Amino acid sequence: MNRLILYTVIIGTCFFVSHIAINGTNQFIGRDMVKNISYKLPDNWEASSSDKQFRLLEVNLDTNEDFSLVVFNNIQGTADQNIDRWIGQFKKDVSLDSTNIIITRDSLDSKYVTSIEMYGTYEIPRMGNNTAPVVVKSNYGLLGGVVEFPNSLYFIKAVGNDELIKVNSASFEEFLYSIELN
């Protein structure tokens, strides 16, 4: 009887180890995966992988409110150049107070993280189409982040109604810091 139990435990362990070797541990620790990164998505966010050029992931709130987040890679520029570009997407008017632009930098063992939080009047990028009409959104906010690994950069940008951005700021930070290379 003891041998039967021992063999059952050994075989069960082999199946478990094989499953981990093939599928990884992400599903056991609540992490999702897209391309070569894994991440932990906040509970009220819905993500879908993107087939658009440079976009890895698109995230919306499960409430269908005015909030969107995109994860990019393989786009031009350094972390600082992209943050400067994001700042440039806000109109230089009374709604933009430079003291409310919060930029943080953090160096961890395997990655370097830069983030920005800002609010004001947002001009939706025309993505190289200068004939497209200019669309301006008042009372808007941006949460941006760049995760730098030794050989790759990932850019995370969330825009939306400034109240939604404020409410989701902590979730954004958790998401940003959860990104790991696989």
C-alpha positions in Angstrom: 0.0 0.0 0.0 2.9 2.4 0.9 4.5 1.7 -2.5 1.2 2.6 -4.3 1.0 5.9 -2.5 4.7 6.6 -3.2 4.3 5.8 -6.9 1.2 8.0 -7.1 3.1 10.9 -5.5 6.1 10.5 -7.8 3.9 10.3 -10.9 1.8 13.3 -9.8 5.0 15.3 -9.1 6.3 14.4 -12.6 3.1 15.6 -14.2 3.2 18.8 -12.2 6.9 19.5 -13.1 6.2 18.7 -16.7 3.3 21.2 -16.7 5.4 23.9 -15.1 8.3 23.2 -17.6 5.9 23.6 -20.6 3.6 26.4 -19.3 5.6 28.2 -16.8 4.4 29.5 -13.4 2.5 32.6 -14.5 -0.9 31.0 -14.2 -0.2 29.8 -10.7 0.7 33.3 -9.4 -1.9 35.2 -11.3 0.2 36.7 -14.1 -0.7 37.1 -17.7 1.7 37.0 -20.7 2.0 38.7 -24.1 4.9 38.1 -26.4 8.0 37.9 -24.2 6.7 39.8 -21.1 4.5 38.8 -18.2 2.5 41.1 -16.0 -0.1 41.2 -13.3 -3.3 43.0 -14.4 -5.4 44.9 -11.8 -8.8 43.4 -11.1 -11.0 46.1 -12.8 -8.9 46.2 -16.0 -9.6 44.3 -19.2 -6.6 43.5 -21.5 -6.4 42.2 -25.1 -3.3 41.6 -27.2 -3.1 43.9 -30.1 -2.3 43.2 -33.7 -1.5 46.8 -34.5 2.1 47.7 -35.3 4.3 48.3 -32.1 1.3 47.6 -29.8 1.6 44.6 -27.6 -1.4 45.1 -25.3 -4.5 47.3 -25.1 -6.2 47.8 -21.7 -9.6 49.3 -20.8 -11.6 49.6 -17.6 -14.4 47.1 -17.3 -16.7 50.1 -16.8 -16.3 51.3 -20.4 -15.3 54.8 -19.1 -12.9 57.2 -20.8 -9.6 55.5 -20.0 -7.3 53.5 -22.3 -3.8 52.1 -21.7 -1.5 50.7 -24.4 1.8 48.8 -24.0 4.3 49.4 -26.8 7.7 48.1 -27.7 10.1 48.7 -30.6 9.2 52.4 -30.9 11.8 55.1 -31.4 13.6 57.0 -28.7 14.8 56.7 -25.2 12.7 56.9 -22.0 13.4 60.6 -21.7 12.6 61.4 -25.3 9.2 59.6 -25.0 8.4 61.3 -21.8 9.2 64.7 -23.4 7.0 63.7 -26.3 4.1 62.8 -23.9 4.5 66.1 -22.1 4.3 67.9 -25.5 0.9 66.3 -26.1 -0.6 68.6 -23.5 -1.4 72.2 -24.4 0.7 74.8 -22.7 -2.1 76.7 -21.1 -3.4 77.5 -17.6 -4.5 73.8 -17.2 -0.9 72.6 -17.4 1.0 73.4 -14.2 4.5 72.1 -14.5 4.6 71.5 -10.7 1.9 68.9 -11.3 4.1 66.9 -13.7 5.4 64.1 -11.5 8.4 62.1 -12.9 9.9 59.2 -10.9 12.9 57.0 -11.7 13.6 53.7 -10.1 16.5 51.3 -10.6 15.8 47.7 -9.7 17.9 44.5 -10.1 16.7 43.6 -13.5 15.1 46.7 -14.9 15.0 50.5 -14.8 11.6 52.1 -14.5 10.7 55.7 -15.3 7.1 57.0 -14.8 5.2 60.2 -15.4 1.8 61.5 -14.1 0.3 64.7 -15.4 -3.0 66.5 -16.0 -4.3 69.3 -18.3 -5.6 69.7 -21.8 -4.6 66.8 -24.0 -4.2 66.9 -27.8 -4.8 63.4 -29.2 -1.8 62.5 -31.4 -2.6 62.4 -35.1 0.0 59.7 -35.7 1.7 61.4 -38.6 -1.5 62.3 -40.4 -1.2 66.1 -40.3 -4.5 66.5 -42.3 -6.5 64.9 -39.6 -8.5 67.3 -37.4 -7.0 68.3 -34.1 -8.9 66.7 -31.2 -8.5 68.3 -27.8 -9.7 66.8 -24.5 -10.0 69.1 -21.4 -9.6 67.8 -17.9 -7.5 64.9 -19.1 -4.6 63.0 -17.5 -1.7 60.8 -18.5 0.1 58.0 -16.7 3.2 57.0 -18.6 5.9 54.5 -17.9 9.0 53.1 -19.5 10.4 49.8 -18.4 14.0 49.3 -19.5 15.6 45.9 -19.6 19.2 45.4 -20.7 18.2 44.7 -24.4 14.7 46.1 -24.7 12.3 48.9 -23.8 8.6 48.8 -23.1 6.4 51.9 -23.1 3.2 52.1 -21.2 0.8 55.0 -21.7 -2.6 55.5 -20.2 -4.8 58.5 -21.0 -8.3 59.4 -19.9 -10.5 61.6 -17.8 -8.4 63.2 -15.1 -10.5 61.7 -12.3 -10.2 58.2 -13.7 -6.4 58.7 -14.1 -6.2 59.7 -10.4 -8.2 56.8 -9.3 -6.1 54.3 -11.4 -2.7 55.8 -10.5 -1.9 53.2 -7.9 -3.1 50.3 -10.1 -1.0 51.7 -13.0 2.1 51.7 -10.8 1.5 48.1 -9.7 1.0 47.1 -13.3 4.1 49.0 -14.4 6.3 47.4 -11.8 4.8 43.9 -12.4 6.2 43.8 -16.0 8.9 41.2 -16.3 10.8 39.5 -19.2 10.1 35.9 -19.7 
